[in-house]
Amino acid sequence: MGPGLLALVARLTGRELTVARLAAKGLSSKRIARELGISDLTVRKHRENVLRKVELCDTAQLAVCWLLIERGLQEGAFGRAADSESAAVNTASVPL
């Protein structure tokens, strides 16, 4: 099995995380560009980087992935003590 979901997400820059979050919510590249004050081309490049780094094929997979991340954060799965962090990463491994 490949790296856990959390490990893959850790590869993203702050801007890529922001774009991923907005894209996962269904916003278009043009809308994201307007909200962030950047070009549509830059948003598309960030989307490509996110999909590549998180090893996904499309925005639909990204949306599912983001829901899993948010659920883990809400349930505290990623915020536990360091000794349980590896368990949280392993349980976050999702073959997409």
ABEGO torsion letter per residue (X at the ends): XBBBAAAAAAABBAAAAAAAAAAAAGBBAAAAAAAAGBBAAAAAAAAAAAAAAAGBABAAAAAAAAAAAAAAAAAGAAABBAAAAAAAAAAABBBX
